[in-house]
Amino acid sequence: MARPKPKKGEPPGDKARVGKIIDKLNRAHPDAKLDLDFSSPLELLVALILAAQARDDLVNQVTPTLFDKYRTAEDYAAAPPGQIEKDVHRINFYRNKSRLIKNCCQELVRSFNGEVPRNLEELLTLPGVGRKTGNIILGNAFGQQAIGVDTHVMRLSQRLGFTKNTNPDKIEFDLTAIVPEKQRVRFCHLLQYHGRRVCFAKKPRCPECSVRSLCPYPDKTTV
């Protein structure tokens, strides 16, 4: 049987479905937001480096003291060797992360007058910054509509049938093609909250899922 044609003015295929999913998830998770605490682009950059393979709540416990101590990129860049390590030792991989923070801030001072750049190309020149981190900074610190593919966005996008890719960069491009531009940052927040609250990796709560009827995931749970 041929698939029905979309109505006049209606986006075809996944574009229509993603809009419906956003609407349902907005009702299910009205409080969805980025869970890292920050008050400036630099603070978000540092928090994101610390948050790699670490819990956001633990990062939020460490960063208030860190942000009070280091106010500028120059402060991090000038920190004595090993000092940042002591300040973030509760975070896993703290030695490597402290080195990345210092190197990143040294590059900010050297190339960007200590300011976090506002475009992805320049962000990607910073140590410790890939497309995910760069896009999260653009979306949450600068208000630009970008898609940052973290673990939840990757997993749920695959389950929802929006991508067959496993490479985060390719998933970003797949999602950019179908998610309405003005809702890209919100879309990521919604998938993150839905992934934490309902669509778990090992045993998703499919009977409780607000987008169950729109999800093609073949291994849905029944109880």
PyMOL commands that set and color helices and strands:
alter all, ss='L'
color gray80, all
select helices_A, chain A and resi 13-28+41-51+56-69+73-77+83-87+94-112+120-123+131-141+151-159+168-176+181-197+206-208+212-214
alter helices_A, ss='H'
color red, helices_A
deselect
rebuild
show_as cartoon
